[in-house]
Amino acid sequence: MATIIIPAFRRTRYVGDAIRSALAQTLQNIEIIVVDDSDSEDIKNICYSFEDARLTYRSNKIRLGVLVSCNNAVSESNGQYITVLNDDDLIAPEFLERSVNIMENNPHLALIFCDHWIIDEYGIIQNELSDSNTTYWHRDYLAEGELKNPVEALFNGSISVGSTSVFRKSLINTSMAYKDVGVCADLWMACVYVHSQLPIYYIPDRLASYRVHGDSETNGGTPRLPDSERFIYNFLIQEQWFPDKNALINKRIVDAIFRGAKARLISGNRKEASGLFVLCAKKYRSIRCIIGFVLCKFPHSFVMRFFSWKRKDFYSTLRSRNPNRSPRS
């Protein structure tokens, strides 16, 4: 049996589509657990509207965060294989069947992940953007099979953990479900699996769809994403999980601090923003954090105009890239 866990929080627009894609799996022996971290009556009603015995709704009366919510669902699951489907994403009908068959034939594997499509808010596939996304994360360099250099794949961002992955339940380590991981549970899980030297397998086919829309965490403009990244990268440095990557990790810490401070400055929280900019400038001698600190002295209207001019949307940037880079032979 396989278990599909769908973590939900407040959003109702796409969760029905996510559930439908889960119910449409060609692998028949499945269960679906929707974990609602917002205890939303609307999400509850959407789940109950399906009237399918394979679907279970669970709600948290107190917000627990994605990682703890999913770990609780893992504990009550019956499946030997676990996938976590974001409430705004989709999986192809054959996703679980293909993944589970590979894991059944390779009992040493801990994790399987695949490539994915980029879809817009209406569910329409963005072909060129999908190609550019695959190239950006270096998945065009990966052949199907067990990863030969998982550390390099991790720091290239190639390993996609979330709606594109299937875990072997017996090898999931729930003791590392730190709350401060926050919204970056996917990055954290990838770090844990690579550090633990657990075998990871890649399927190059696009068996899932990642939805790009204004309400996604990537485009949210809040400090939650960079704060979660900062916790994870600081942990990697403190515990020396990947010492050969310390220089790169420190660069990512600087970037996370800057983005977290920027989000606070834009929202009007000058005190916290200033403190973070100073921390980053002193510890890492970051020029852009010095500029950020100076901006804290300007009127908010100027700050908004400055960052509006400087802002680059990640997927808009991808559109300008050439998706036709030749993969290595």
Buried (B, 14 or more C-beta within 10 A) or exposed (E): BBBBBBBBBBBBEBBBBBBEBBBEBEBEEBBBBBBBBBBBEBBBEBBEEBEEEBBBBBBBEEEBBBBBBBBBBBEEBEBBBBBBBBBBBBBBEBBBBBBBEBBEEBEEBBBBBBBBBBBEBEEEEBEEBBBBBBBBBBBBBBEEEBBEEBBBBBBBEBBBBBBBBBBBBEBBEEEBBBEBBBBBBBBBBBBBBBBEEBBBBBBBEBBBBBBBBEEBBEEEBBBBBBBBBBBBBBBBBEEEBBEEBEEEBBEBBBBBBBBBBBBBBBBEBBEBBBBBBBBBBEEBEBEBBBEBBEBBEEEEEEBEEBBEEEEEEEBEEBEEBEBEBEEEE
